[in-house]
Amino acid sequence: MTTTHQFFVDMTCEGCSGAVTRVLKKLDVKFDIDLPNKKVFIESDKDTDVLLETLKKTGKAVTYIGPK
């Protein structure tokens, strides 16, 4: 079952959201980036720990908020 997970990612610019896009494309998941609110929504059936670890590869501070 696919769930939409909401993460806080400390993004300040397009470059930051670009880094998020790059790491998430490797996972083959649907995602949406809300740069002004520093949120990333990921639609996936993968474990949240996998998503969190992937987002942390950007070097940004990442927090899992919960399911949307």
Distance bins in CASP14 RR format, pairs under 12 A and 6 or more apart:
PFRMAT RR
TARGET T0000
AUTHOR 0000-0000-0000
RMODE 2
METHOD distances of the structure
MODEL  1
1 43 0 0 0 0 0 1 0 0 0 0 0
1 44 0 0 0 0 0 1 0 0 0 0 0
1 45 1 0 0 1 0 0 0 0 0 0 0
1 46 0 0 0 0 0 1 0 0 0 0 0
1 67 0 0 0 0 0 1 0 0 0 0 0
2 29 0 0 0 0 1 0 0 0 0 0 0
2 30 0 0 0 0 1 0 0 0 0 0 0
2 31 0 0 0 0 0 1 0 0 0 0 0
2 42 0 0 0 0 1 0 0 0 0 0 0
2 43 1 0 1 0 0 0 0 0 0 0 0
2 44 1 0 0 1 0 0 0 0 0 0 0
2 45 1 0 1 0 0 0 0 0 0 0 0
2 46 0 0 0 0 1 0 0 0 0 0 0
2 67 0 0 0 0 0 1 0 0 0 0 0
2 68 0 0 0 0 0 1 0 0 0 0 0
3 29 0 0 0 0 0 1 0 0 0 0 0
3 30 0 0 0 0 0 1 0 0 0 0 0
3 41 0 0 0 0 0 1 0 0 0 0 0
3 42 0 0 0 0 1 0 0 0 0 0 0
3 43 1 0 0 1 0 0 0 0 0 0 0
3 44 1 0 0 1 0 0 0 0 0 0 0
3 45 1 0 0 1 0 0 0 0 0 0 0
3 46 0 0 0 0 1 0 0 0 0 0 0
3 47 0 0 0 0 0 1 0 0 0 0 0
3 48 0 0 0 0 1 0 0 0 0 0 0
3 51 0 0 0 0 0 1 0 0 0 0 0
3 64 0 0 0 0 0 1 0 0 0 0 0
3 66 0 0 0 0 1 0 0 0 0 0 0
3 67 1 0 1 0 0 0 0 0 0 0 0
3 68 0 0 0 0 1 0 0 0 0 0 0
4 29 0 0 0 0 0 1 0 0 0 0 0
4 30 0 0 0 0 1 0 0 0 0 0 0
4 31 0 0 0 0 1 0 0 0 0 0 0
4 32 0 0 0 0 1 0 0 0 0 0 0
4 39 0 0 0 0 0 1 0 0 0 0 0
4 40 0 0 0 0 0 1 0 0 0 0 0
4 41 1 0 1 0 0 0 0 0 0 0 0
4 42 1 0 0 1 0 0 0 0 0 0 0
4 43 1 0 1 0 0 0 0 0 0 0 0
4 44 0 0 0 0 1 0 0 0 0 0 0
4 45 0 0 0 0 0 1 0 0 0 0 0
4 48 0 0 0 0 0 1 0 0 0 0 0
4 51 0 0 0 0 0 1 0 0 0 0 0
4 65 0 0 0 0 0 1 0 0 0 0 0
4 66 0 0 0 0 1 0 0 0 0 0 0
4 67 1 0 0 1 0 0 0 0 0 0 0
4 68 1 0 1 0 0 0 0 0 0 0 0
5 24 0 0 0 0 0 1 0 0 0 0 0
5 27 0 0 0 0 0 1 0 0 0 0 0
5 29 0 0 0 0 1 0 0 0 0 0 0
5 30 0 0 0 0 0 1 0 0 0 0 0
5 31 0 0 0 0 1 0 0 0 0 0 0
5 32 0 0 0 0 0 1 0 0 0 0 0
5 39 0 0 0 0 0 1 0 0 0 0 0
5 40 0 0 0 0 1 0 0 0 0 0 0
5 41 1 0 0 1 0 0 0 0 0 0 0
5 42 1 0 1 0 0 0 0 0 0 0 0
5 43 1 0 0 1 0 0 0 0 0 0 0
5 44 1 0 0 1 0 0 0 0 0 0 0
5 45 0 0 0 0 0 1 0 0 0 0 0
5 46 0 0 0 0 1 0 0 0 0 0 0
5 47 0 0 0 0 1 0 0 0 0 0 0
5 48 1 0 1 0 0 0 0 0 0 0 0
5 49 0 0 0 0 0 1 0 0 0 0 0
5 50 0 0 0 0 0 1 0 0 0 0 0
5 51 1 0 1 0 0 0 0 0 0 0 0
5 52 0 0 0 0 1 0 0 0 0 0 0
5 54 0 0 0 0 0 1 0 0 0 0 0
5 55 0 0 0 0 0 1 0 0 0 0 0
5 62 0 0 0 0 0 1 0 0 0 0 0
5 63 0 0 0 0 0 1 0 0 0 0 0
5 64 1 0 0 1 0 0 0 0 0 0 0
5 65 0 0 0 0 1 0 0 0 0 0 0
5 66 1 0 0 1 0 0 0 0 0 0 0
5 67 1 0 0 1 0 0 0 0 0 0 0
5 68 1 0 0 1 0 0 0 0 0 0 0
6 31 0 0 0 0 0 1 0 0 0 0 0
6 32 0 0 0 0 1 0 0 0 0 0 0
6 33 0 0 0 0 0 1 0 0 0 0 0
6 34 0 0 0 0 1 0 0 0 0 0 0
6 37 0 0 0 0 0 1 0 0 0 0 0
6 38 0 0 0 0 0 1 0 0 0 0 0
6 39 1 0 0 1 0 0 0 0 0 0 0
6 40 1 0 0 1 0 0 0 0 0 0 0
6 41 1 0 1 0 0 0 0 0 0 0 0
6 42 0 0 0 0 1 0 0 0 0 0 0
6 43 0 0 0 0 0 1 0 0 0 0 0
6 44 0 0 0 0 0 1 0 0 0 0 0
6 48 0 0 0 0 0 1 0 0 0 0 0
6 51 0 0 0 0 0 1 0 0 0 0 0
6 52 0 0 0 0 0 1 0 0 0 0 0
6 55 0 0 0 0 0 1 0 0 0 0 0
6 62 0 0 0 0 0 1 0 0 0 0 0
6 63 0 0 0 0 1 0 0 0 0 0 0
6 64 1 0 0 1 0 0 0 0 0 0 0
6 65 1 0 1 0 0 0 0 0 0 0 0
6 66 1 0 1 0 0 0 0 0 0 0 0
6 67 1 0 0 1 0 0 0 0 0 0 0
6 68 1 0 1 0 0 0 0 0 0 0 0
7 20 0 0 0 0 1 0 0 0 0 0 0
7 23 0 0 0 0 0 1 0 0 0 0 0
7 24 0 0 0 0 0 1 0 0 0 0 0
7 29 0 0 0 0 0 1 0 0 0 0 0
7 31 0 0 0 0 1 0 0 0 0 0 0
7 32 0 0 0 0 0 1 0 0 0 0 0
7 33 0 0 0 0 0 1 0 0 0 0 0
7 34 0 0 0 0 0 1 0 0 0 0 0
7 37 0 0 0 0 0 1 0 0 0 0 0
7 38 0 0 0 0 1 0 0 0 0 0 0
7 39 1 0 0 1 0 0 0 0 0 0 0
7 40 1 0 1 0 0 0 0 0 0 0 0
7 41 1 0 0 1 0 0 0 0 0 0 0
7 42 1 0 0 1 0 0 0 0 0 0 0
7 44 0 0 0 0 0 1 0 0 0 0 0
7 48 0 0 0 0 1 0 0 0 0 0 0
7 51 1 0 0 1 0 0 0 0 0 0 0
7 52 1 0 0 1 0 0 0 0 0 0 0
7 53 0 0 0 0 0 1 0 0 0 0 0
7 54 0 0 0 0 0 1 0 0 0 0 0
7 55 1 0 1 0 0 0 0 0 0 0 0
7 56 0 0 0 0 0 1 0 0 0 0 0
7 58 0 0 0 0 0 1 0 0 0 0 0
7 60 0 0 0 0 0 1 0 0 0 0 0
7 61 0 0 0 0 0 1 0 0 0 0 0
7 62 1 0 1 0 0 0 0 0 0 0 0
7 63 1 0 0 1 0 0 0 0 0 0 0
7 64 1 0 1 0 0 0 0 0 0 0 0
7 65 1 0 0 1 0 0 0 0 0 0 0
7 66 0 0 0 0 1 0 0 0 0 0 0
7 67 0 0 0 0 0 1 0 0 0 0 0
7 68 0 0 0 0 0 1 0 0 0 0 0
8 20 0 0 0 0 0 1 0 0 0 0 0
8 33 0 0 0 0 0 1 0 0 0 0 0
8 34 0 0 0 0 0 1 0 0 0 0 0
8 37 0 0 0 0 1 0 0 0 0 0 0
8 38 1 0 1 0 0 0 0 0 0 0 0
8 39 1 0 0 1 0 0 0 0 0 0 0
8 40 0 0 0 0 1 0 0 0 0 0 0
8 41 0 0 0 0 0 1 0 0 0 0 0
8 52 0 0 0 0 0 1 0 0 0 0 0
8 55 0 0 0 0 1 0 0 0 0 0 0
8 60 0 0 0 0 1 0 0 0 0 0 0
8 61 1 0 0 1 0 0 0 0 0 0 0
8 62 1 0 0 1 0 0 0 0 0 0 0
8 63 1 0 1 0 0 0 0 0 0 0 0
8 64 0 0 0 0 1 0 0 0 0 0 0
8 65 1 0 1 0 0 0 0 0 0 0 0
8 66 0 0 0 0 1 0 0 0 0 0 0
9 15 0 0 0 0 0 1 0 0 0 0 0
9 16 1 0 0 1 0 0 0 0 0 0 0
9 17 0 0 0 0 1 0 0 0 0 0 0
9 18 0 0 0 0 0 1 0 0 0 0 0
9 19 0 0 0 0 1 0 0 0 0 0 0
9 20 1 0 0 1 0 0 0 0 0 0 0
9 21 0 0 0 0 0 1 0 0 0 0 0
9 23 0 0 0 0 0 1 0 0 0 0 0
9 24 0 0 0 0 0 1 0 0 0 0 0
9 31 0 0 0 0 0 1 0 0 0 0 0
9 33 0 0 0 0 1 0 0 0 0 0 0
9 34 0 0 0 0 1 0 0 0 0 0 0
9 35 0 0 0 0 1 0 0 0 0 0 0
9 37 0 0 0 0 0 1 0 0 0 0 0
9 38 1 0 1 0 0 0 0 0 0 0 0
9 39 1 0 0 1 0 0 0 0 0 0 0
9 40 1 0 1 0 0 0 0 0 0 0 0
9 41 0 0 0 0 0 1 0 0 0 0 0
9 42 0 0 0 0 0 1 0 0 0 0 0
9 51 0 0 0 0 0 1 0 0 0 0 0
9 52 0 0 0 0 0 1 0 0 0 0 0
9 54 0 0 0 0 0 1 0 0 0 0 0
9 55 1 0 1 0 0 0 0 0 0 0 0
9 56 0 0 0 0 1 0 0 0 0 0 0
9 57 0 0 0 0 0 1 0 0 0 0 0
9 58 1 0 0 1 0 0 0 0 0 0 0
9 59 0 0 0 0 1 0 0 0 0 0 0
9 60 1 0 1 0 0 0 0 0 0 0 0
9 61 1 0 0 1 0 0 0 0 0 0 0
9 62 1 0 1 0 0 0 0 0 0 0 0
9 63 0 0 0 0 1 0 0 0 0 0 0
9 64 0 0 0 0 0 1 0 0 0 0 0
9 65 0 0 0 0 0 1 0 0 0 0 0
10 16 1 0 0 1 0 0 0 0 0 0 0
10 17 0 0 0 0 0 1 0 0 0 0 0
10 19 0 0 0 0 0 1 0 0 0 0 0
10 20 0 0 0 0 0 1 0 0 0 0 0
10 35 0 0 0 0 0 1 0 0 0 0 0
10 37 0 0 0 0 0 1 0 0 0 0 0
10 38 1 0 0 1 0 0 0 0 0 0 0
10 39 0 0 0 0 0 1 0 0 0 0 0
10 40 0 0 0 0 0 1 0 0 0 0 0
10 55 0 0 0 0 0 1 0 0 0 0 0
10 56 0 0 0 0 0 1 0 0 0 0 0
10 58 0 0 0 0 1 0 0 0 0 0 0
10 59 0 0 0 0 1 0 0 0 0 0 0
10 60 1 0 1 0 0 0 0 0 0 0 0
10 61 1 0 1 0 0 0 0 0 0 0 0
10 62 1 0 0 1 0 0 0 0 0 0 0
10 63 0 0 0 0 1 0 0 0 0 0 0
11 17 1 0 1 0 0 0 0 0 0 0 0
11 18 0 0 0 0 1 0 0 0 0 0 0
11 19 0 0 0 0 1 0 0 0 0 0 0
11 20 1 0 0 1 0 0 0 0 0 0 0
11 21 0 0 0 0 0 1 0 0 0 0 0
11 33 1 0 0 1 0 0 0 0 0 0 0
11 34 0 0 0 0 1 0 0 0 0 0 0
11 35 1 0 1 0 0 0 0 0 0 0 0
11 36 0 0 0 0 1 0 0 0 0 0 0
11 37 0 0 0 0 1 0 0 0 0 0 0
11 38 1 0 1 0 0 0 0 0 0 0 0
11 39 0 0 0 0 1 0 0 0 0 0 0
11 40 0 0 0 0 1 0 0 0 0 0 0
11 55 0 0 0 0 0 1 0 0 0 0 0
11 58 0 0 0 0 1 0 0 0 0 0 0
11 59 0 0 0 0 0 1 0 0 0 0 0
11 60 1 0 0 1 0 0 0 0 0 0 0
11 61 0 0 0 0 1 0 0 0 0 0 0
11 62 0 0 0 0 1 0 0 0 0 0 0
12 18 0 0 0 0 0 1 0 0 0 0 0
12 19 0 0 0 0 0 1 0 0 0 0 0
12 20 0 0 0 0 0 1 0 0 0 0 0
12 35 0 0 0 0 1 0 0 0 0 0 0
12 36 0 0 0 0 0 1 0 0 0 0 0
12 38 0 0 0 0 1 0 0 0 0 0 0
12 58 0 0 0 0 0 1 0 0 0 0 0
12 60 0 0 0 0 1 0 0 0 0 0 0
12 61 0 0 0 0 0 1 0 0 0 0 0
13 19 0 0 0 0 1 0 0 0 0 0 0
13 20 0 0 0 0 0 1 0 0 0 0 0
13 33 0 0 0 0 0 1 0 0 0 0 0
13 35 1 0 0 1 0 0 0 0 0 0 0
13 36 0 0 0 0 0 1 0 0 0 0 0
13 38 0 0 0 0 0 1 0 0 0 0 0
13 60 0 0 0 0 0 1 0 0 0 0 0
14 20 0 0 0 0 0 1 0 0 0 0 0
14 21 0 0 0 0 1 0 0 0 0 0 0
14 33 0 0 0 0 1 0 0 0 0 0 0
14 35 1 0 0 1 0 0 0 0 0 0 0
14 36 0 0 0 0 0 1 0 0 0 0 0
15 21 0 0 0 0 1 0 0 0 0 0 0
15 22 0 0 0 0 1 0 0 0 0 0 0
15 33 0 0 0 0 0 1 0 0 0 0 0
15 35 0 0 0 0 1 0 0 0 0 0 0
15 58 0 0 0 0 1 0 0 0 0 0 0
15 60 0 0 0 0 0 1 0 0 0 0 0
16 22 0 0 0 0 0 1 0 0 0 0 0
16 23 0 0 0 0 0 1 0 0 0 0 0
16 33 0 0 0 0 1 0 0 0 0 0 0
16 35 1 0 0 1 0 0 0 0 0 0 0
16 36 0 0 0 0 0 1 0 0 0 0 0
16 38 0 0 0 0 1 0 0 0 0 0 0
16 40 0 0 0 0 0 1 0 0 0 0 0
16 55 0 0 0 0 0 1 0 0 0 0 0
16 58 1 0 0 1 0 0 0 0 0 0 0
16 59 0 0 0 0 1 0 0 0 0 0 0
16 60 1 0 0 1 0 0 0 0 0 0 0
16 61 0 0 0 0 0 1 0 0 0 0 0
16 62 0 0 0 0 0 1 0 0 0 0 0
17 23 0 0 0 0 0 1 0 0 0 0 0
17 24 0 0 0 0 0 1 0 0 0 0 0
17 31 0 0 0 0 0 1 0 0 0 0 0
17 32 0 0 0 0 0 1 0 0 0 0 0
17 33 1 0 1 0 0 0 0 0 0 0 0
17 34 0 0 0 0 1 0 0 0 0 0 0
17 35 1 0 1 0 0 0 0 0 0 0 0
17 36 0 0 0 0 0 1 0 0 0 0 0
17 37 0 0 0 0 0 1 0 0 0 0 0
17 38 0 0 0 0 1 0 0 0 0 0 0
17 39 0 0 0 0 0 1 0 0 0 0 0
17 40 0 0 0 0 1 0 0 0 0 0 0
17 55 0 0 0 0 0 1 0 0 0 0 0
17 58 0 0 0 0 1 0 0 0 0 0 0
17 60 0 0 0 0 0 1 0 0 0 0 0
18 24 0 0 0 0 1 0 0 0 0 0 0
18 25 0 0 0 0 1 0 0 0 0 0 0
18 31 0 0 0 0 0 1 0 0 0 0 0
18 33 0 0 0 0 1 0 0 0 0 0 0
18 35 0 0 0 0 1 0 0 0 0 0 0
18 40 0 0 0 0 0 1 0 0 0 0 0
18 58 0 0 0 0 1 0 0 0 0 0 0
18 60 0 0 0 0 0 1 0 0 0 0 0
19 25 0 0 0 0 0 1 0 0 0 0 0
19 26 0 0 0 0 0 1 0 0 0 0 0
19 33 0 0 0 0 0 1 0 0 0 0 0
19 35 0 0 0 0 0 1 0 0 0 0 0
19 40 0 0 0 0 0 1 0 0 0 0 0
19 54 0 0 0 0 0 1 0 0 0 0 0
19 55 0 0 0 0 1 0 0 0 0 0 0
19 56 0 0 0 0 0 1 0 0 0 0 0
19 57 0 0 0 0 1 0 0 0 0 0 0
19 58 1 0 1 0 0 0 0 0 0 0 0
19 59 1 0 0 1 0 0 0 0 0 0 0
19 60 1 0 0 1 0 0 0 0 0 0 0
19 62 0 0 0 0 0 1 0 0 0 0 0
20 26 0 0 0 0 0 1 0 0 0 0 0
20 27 0 0 0 0 0 1 0 0 0 0 0
20 29 0 0 0 0 0 1 0 0 0 0 0
20 31 1 0 0 1 0 0 0 0 0 0 0
20 32 0 0 0 0 0 1 0 0 0 0 0
20 33 1 0 1 0 0 0 0 0 0 0 0
20 34 0 0 0 0 0 1 0 0 0 0 0
20 35 0 0 0 0 1 0 0 0 0 0 0
20 38 0 0 0 0 0 1 0 0 0 0 0
20 39 0 0 0 0 0 1 0 0 0 0 0
20 40 1 0 1 0 0 0 0 0 0 0 0
20 41 0 0 0 0 0 1 0 0 0 0 0
20 42 0 0 0 0 1 0 0 0 0 0 0
20 51 0 0 0 0 0 1 0 0 0 0 0
20 54 0 0 0 0 1 0 0 0 0 0 0
20 55 1 0 0 1 0 0 0 0 0 0 0
20 56 0 0 0 0 0 1 0 0 0 0 0
20 57 0 0 0 0 1 0 0 0 0 0 0
20 58 1 0 1 0 0 0 0 0 0 0 0
20 59 0 0 0 0 0 1 0 0 0 0 0
20 60 1 0 0 1 0 0 0 0 0 0 0
20 62 0 0 0 0 1 0 0 0 0 0 0
21 27 0 0 0 0 0 1 0 0 0 0 0
21 29 0 0 0 0 0 1 0 0 0 0 0
21 31 1 0 0 1 0 0 0 0 0 0 0
21 32 0 0 0 0 0 1 0 0 0 0 0
21 33 1 0 0 1 0 0 0 0 0 0 0
21 35 0 0 0 0 0 1 0 0 0 0 0
21 40 0 0 0 0 1 0 0 0 0 0 0
21 42 0 0 0 0 0 1 0 0 0 0 0
21 54 0 0 0 0 0 1 0 0 0 0 0
21 55 0 0 0 0 0 1 0 0 0 0 0
21 58 0 0 0 0 1 0 0 0 0 0 0
22 31 0 0 0 0 0 1 0 0 0 0 0
22 33 0 0 0 0 0 1 0 0 0 0 0
22 54 0 0 0 0 0 1 0 0 0 0 0
22 55 0 0 0 0 0 1 0 0 0 0 0
22 57 0 0 0 0 1 0 0 0 0 0 0
22 58 0 0 0 0 1 0 0 0 0 0 0
22 59 0 0 0 0 0 1 0 0 0 0 0
23 29 0 0 0 0 0 1 0 0 0 0 0
23 31 0 0 0 0 0 1 0 0 0 0 0
23 33 0 0 0 0 0 1 0 0 0 0 0
23 40 0 0 0 0 0 1 0 0 0 0 0
23 42 0 0 0 0 0 1 0 0 0 0 0
23 50 0 0 0 0 0 1 0 0 0 0 0
23 51 0 0 0 0 1 0 0 0 0 0 0
23 52 0 0 0 0 0 1 0 0 0 0 0
23 53 0 0 0 0 1 0 0 0 0 0 0
23 54 1 0 1 0 0 0 0 0 0 0 0
23 55 1 0 0 1 0 0 0 0 0 0 0
23 56 0 0 0 0 1 0 0 0 0 0 0
23 57 1 0 1 0 0 0 0 0 0 0 0
23 58 1 0 1 0 0 0 0 0 0 0 0
23 59 0 0 0 0 1 0 0 0 0 0 0
23 60 0 0 0 0 0 1 0 0 0 0 0
23 62 0 0 0 0 0 1 0 0 0 0 0
24 30 0 0 0 0 1 0 0 0 0 0 0
24 31 1 0 1 0 0 0 0 0 0 0 0
24 32 0 0 0 0 0 1 0 0 0 0 0
24 33 0 0 0 0 1 0 0 0 0 0 0
24 40 1 0 0 1 0 0 0 0 0 0 0
24 41 0 0 0 0 0 1 0 0 0 0 0
24 42 1 0 0 1 0 0 0 0 0 0 0
24 43 0 0 0 0 0 1 0 0 0 0 0
24 44 0 0 0 0 1 0 0 0 0 0 0
24 46 0 0 0 0 0 1 0 0 0 0 0
24 50 0 0 0 0 0 1 0 0 0 0 0
24 51 0 0 0 0 1 0 0 0 0 0 0
24 52 0 0 0 0 0 1 0 0 0 0 0
24 54 1 0 0 1 0 0 0 0 0 0 0
24 55 1 0 0 1 0 0 0 0 0 0 0
24 57 0 0 0 0 1 0 0 0 0 0 0
24 58 0 0 0 0 1 0 0 0 0 0 0
24 62 0 0 0 0 0 1 0 0 0 0 0
25 31 0 0 0 0 1 0 0 0 0 0 0
25 33 0 0 0 0 0 1 0 0 0 0 0
25 42 0 0 0 0 0 1 0 0 0 0 0
25 54 0 0 0 0 0 1 0 0 0 0 0
26 50 0 0 0 0 0 1 0 0 0 0 0
26 51 0 0 0 0 0 1 0 0 0 0 0
26 54 1 0 0 1 0 0 0 0 0 0 0
26 55 0 0 0 0 0 1 0 0 0 0 0
26 57 0 0 0 0 1 0 0 0 0 0 0
26 58 0 0 0 0 0 1 0 0 0 0 0
27 42 0 0 0 0 1 0 0 0 0 0 0
27 43 0 0 0 0 0 1 0 0 0 0 0
27 44 1 0 0 1 0 0 0 0 0 0 0
27 45 0 0 0 0 0 1 0 0 0 0 0
27 46 1 0 0 1 0 0 0 0 0 0 0
27 47 0 0 0 0 0 1 0 0 0 0 0
27 50 1 0 0 1 0 0 0 0 0 0 0
27 51 1 0 0 1 0 0 0 0 0 0 0
27 52 0 0 0 0 0 1 0 0 0 0 0
27 53 0 0 0 0 0 1 0 0 0 0 0
27 54 1 0 1 0 0 0 0 0 0 0 0
27 55 0 0 0 0 1 0 0 0 0 0 0
27 57 0 0 0 0 0 1 0 0 0 0 0
28 42 0 0 0 0 0 1 0 0 0 0 0
28 43 0 0 0 0 0 1 0 0 0 0 0
28 44 0 0 0 0 1 0 0 0 0 0 0
28 45 0 0 0 0 0 1 0 0 0 0 0
28 46 0 0 0 0 1 0 0 0 0 0 0
28 50 0 0 0 0 0 1 0 0 0 0 0
28 54 0 0 0 0 0 1 0 0 0 0 0
29 40 0 0 0 0 0 1 0 0 0 0 0
29 41 0 0 0 0 0 1 0 0 0 0 0
29 42 1 0 1 0 0 0 0 0 0 0 0
29 43 1 0 0 1 0 0 0 0 0 0 0
29 44 1 0 1 0 0 0 0 0 0 0 0
29 45 0 0 0 0 1 0 0 0 0 0 0
29 46 1 0 0 1 0 0 0 0 0 0 0
29 47 0 0 0 0 0 1 0 0 0 0 0
29 48 0 0 0 0 0 1 0 0 0 0 0
29 50 0 0 0 0 1 0 0 0 0 0 0
29 51 1 0 0 1 0 0 0 0 0 0 0
29 54 0 0 0 0 1 0 0 0 0 0 0
29 55 0 0 0 0 0 1 0 0 0 0 0
30 40 0 0 0 0 0 1 0 0 0 0 0
30 41 0 0 0 0 1 0 0 0 0 0 0
30 42 1 0 0 1 0 0 0 0 0 0 0
30 43 1 0 1 0 0 0 0 0 0 0 0
30 44 1 0 0 1 0 0 0 0 0 0 0
30 45 0 0 0 0 0 1 0 0 0 0 0
30 46 0 0 0 0 0 1 0 0 0 0 0
30 51 0 0 0 0 0 1 0 0 0 0 0
31 39 0 0 0 0 0 1 0 0 0 0 0
31 40 1 0 0 1 0 0 0 0 0 0 0
31 41 1 0 0 1 0 0 0 0 0 0 0
31 42 1 0 1 0 0 0 0 0 0 0 0
31 43 1 0 0 1 0 0 0 0 0 0 0
31 44 0 0 0 0 1 0 0 0 0 0 0
31 46 0 0 0 0 0 1 0 0 0 0 0
31 51 0 0 0 0 1 0 0 0 0 0 0
31 54 0 0 0 0 0 1 0 0 0 0 0
31 55 0 0 0 0 1 0 0 0 0 0 0
31 68 0 0 0 0 0 1 0 0 0 0 0
32 39 0 0 0 0 1 0 0 0 0 0 0
32 40 1 0 0 1 0 0 0 0 0 0 0
32 41 1 0 1 0 0 0 0 0 0 0 0
32 42 0 0 0 0 1 0 0 0 0 0 0
32 43 0 0 0 0 1 0 0 0 0 0 0
32 44 0 0 0 0 0 1 0 0 0 0 0
32 68 0 0 0 0 1 0 0 0 0 0 0
33 39 1 0 0 1 0 0 0 0 0 0 0
33 40 1 0 1 0 0 0 0 0 0 0 0
33 41 1 0 0 1 0 0 0 0 0 0 0
33 42 0 0 0 0 1 0 0 0 0 0 0
33 55 0 0 0 0 0 1 0 0 0 0 0
33 58 0 0 0 0 0 1 0 0 0 0 0
33 60 0 0 0 0 0 1 0 0 0 0 0
34 40 1 0 0 1 0 0 0 0 0 0 0
34 41 1 0 0 1 0 0 0 0 0 0 0
34 42 0 0 0 0 0 1 0 0 0 0 0
34 65 0 0 0 0 0 1 0 0 0 0 0
34 68 0 0 0 0 0 1 0 0 0 0 0
35 60 0 0 0 0 0 1 0 0 0 0 0
37 65 0 0 0 0 0 1 0 0 0 0 0
38 55 0 0 0 0 0 1 0 0 0 0 0
38 60 0 0 0 0 1 0 0 0 0 0 0
38 61 0 0 0 0 1 0 0 0 0 0 0
38 62 0 0 0 0 0 1 0 0 0 0 0
38 63 0 0 0 0 1 0 0 0 0 0 0
38 65 0 0 0 0 0 1 0 0 0 0 0
39 55 0 0 0 0 0 1 0 0 0 0 0
39 62 0 0 0 0 0 1 0 0 0 0 0
39 63 0 0 0 0 0 1 0 0 0 0 0
39 64 0 0 0 0 0 1 0 0 0 0 0
39 65 1 0 0 1 0 0 0 0 0 0 0
39 66 0 0 0 0 0 1 0 0 0 0 0
39 68 0 0 0 0 1 0 0 0 0 0 0
40 51 0 0 0 0 1 0 0 0 0 0 0
40 52 0 0 0 0 0 1 0 0 0 0 0
40 54 0 0 0 0 0 1 0 0 0 0 0
40 55 1 0 0 1 0 0 0 0 0 0 0
40 56 0 0 0 0 0 1 0 0 0 0 0
40 58 0 0 0 0 1 0 0 0 0 0 0
40 60 0 0 0 0 1 0 0 0 0 0 0
40 62 0 0 0 0 1 0 0 0 0 0 0
40 63 0 0 0 0 0 1 0 0 0 0 0
40 64 0 0 0 0 0 1 0 0 0 0 0
40 65 0 0 0 0 1 0 0 0 0 0 0
40 66 0 0 0 0 0 1 0 0 0 0 0
40 68 0 0 0 0 0 1 0 0 0 0 0
41 51 0 0 0 0 0 1 0 0 0 0 0
41 55 0 0 0 0 0 1 0 0 0 0 0
41 64 0 0 0 0 0 1 0 0 0 0 0
41 65 0 0 0 0 1 0 0 0 0 0 0
41 66 0 0 0 0 0 1 0 0 0 0 0
41 67 0 0 0 0 0 1 0 0 0 0 0
41 68 1 0 1 0 0 0 0 0 0 0 0
42 48 0 0 0 0 1 0 0 0 0 0 0
42 50 0 0 0 0 0 1 0 0 0 0 0
42 51 1 0 1 0 0 0 0 0 0 0 0
42 52 0 0 0 0 1 0 0 0 0 0 0
42 54 0 0 0 0 1 0 0 0 0 0 0
42 55 0 0 0 0 1 0 0 0 0 0 0
42 62 0 0 0 0 0 1 0 0 0 0 0
42 64 0 0 0 0 0 1 0 0 0 0 0
42 65 0 0 0 0 0 1 0 0 0 0 0
42 66 0 0 0 0 0 1 0 0 0 0 0
42 67 0 0 0 0 0 1 0 0 0 0 0
42 68 0 0 0 0 1 0 0 0 0 0 0
43 51 0 0 0 0 0 1 0 0 0 0 0
43 67 0 0 0 0 0 1 0 0 0 0 0
43 68 0 0 0 0 1 0 0 0 0 0 0
44 50 0 0 0 0 1 0 0 0 0 0 0
44 51 1 0 0 1 0 0 0 0 0 0 0
44 52 0 0 0 0 0 1 0 0 0 0 0
44 54 0 0 0 0 1 0 0 0 0 0 0
44 55 0 0 0 0 0 1 0 0 0 0 0
44 67 0 0 0 0 0 1 0 0 0 0 0
44 68 0 0 0 0 0 1 0 0 0 0 0
45 51 0 0 0 0 0 1 0 0 0 0 0
46 52 0 0 0 0 0 1 0 0 0 0 0
46 53 0 0 0 0 0 1 0 0 0 0 0
46 54 0 0 0 0 1 0 0 0 0 0 0
46 55 0 0 0 0 0 1 0 0 0 0 0
47 53 0 0 0 0 1 0 0 0 0 0 0
47 54 0 0 0 0 0 1 0 0 0 0 0
47 64 0 0 0 0 0 1 0 0 0 0 0
48 54 0 0 0 0 0 1 0 0 0 0 0
48 55 0 0 0 0 0 1 0 0 0 0 0
48 62 0 0 0 0 0 1 0 0 0 0 0
48 63 0 0 0 0 0 1 0 0 0 0 0
48 64 1 0 1 0 0 0 0 0 0 0 0
48 65 0 0 0 0 0 1 0 0 0 0 0
48 66 1 0 0 1 0 0 0 0 0 0 0
48 67 0 0 0 0 1 0 0 0 0 0 0
49 55 0 0 0 0 0 1 0 0 0 0 0
49 56 0 0 0 0 0 1 0 0 0 0 0
49 62 0 0 0 0 0 1 0 0 0 0 0
49 64 0 0 0 0 1 0 0 0 0 0 0
50 56 0 0 0 0 0 1 0 0 0 0 0
50 57 0 0 0 0 0 1 0 0 0 0 0
50 64 0 0 0 0 0 1 0 0 0 0 0
51 57 0 0 0 0 0 1 0 0 0 0 0
51 62 0 0 0 0 1 0 0 0 0 0 0
51 63 0 0 0 0 0 1 0 0 0 0 0
51 64 1 0 0 1 0 0 0 0 0 0 0
51 65 0 0 0 0 0 1 0 0 0 0 0
51 66 0 0 0 0 0 1 0 0 0 0 0
51 67 0 0 0 0 0 1 0 0 0 0 0
52 58 0 0 0 0 0 1 0 0 0 0 0
52 60 0 0 0 0 0 1 0 0 0 0 0
52 61 0 0 0 0 0 1 0 0 0 0 0
52 62 1 0 0 1 0 0 0 0 0 0 0
52 63 0 0 0 0 1 0 0 0 0 0 0
52 64 1 0 1 0 0 0 0 0 0 0 0
52 65 0 0 0 0 0 1 0 0 0 0 0
52 66 0 0 0 0 0 1 0 0 0 0 0
53 59 0 0 0 0 0 1 0 0 0 0 0
53 62 0 0 0 0 1 0 0 0 0 0 0
53 64 0 0 0 0 0 1 0 0 0 0 0
54 60 0 0 0 0 0 1 0 0 0 0 0
54 62 0 0 0 0 1 0 0 0 0 0 0
54 64 0 0 0 0 0 1 0 0 0 0 0
55 61 0 0 0 0 1 0 0 0 0 0 0
55 62 1 0 1 0 0 0 0 0 0 0 0
55 63 0 0 0 0 1 0 0 0 0 0 0
55 64 0 0 0 0 1 0 0 0 0 0 0
55 65 0 0 0 0 0 1 0 0 0 0 0
56 62 1 0 1 0 0 0 0 0 0 0 0
56 63 0 0 0 0 0 1 0 0 0 0 0
56 64 0 0 0 0 0 1 0 0 0 0 0
END
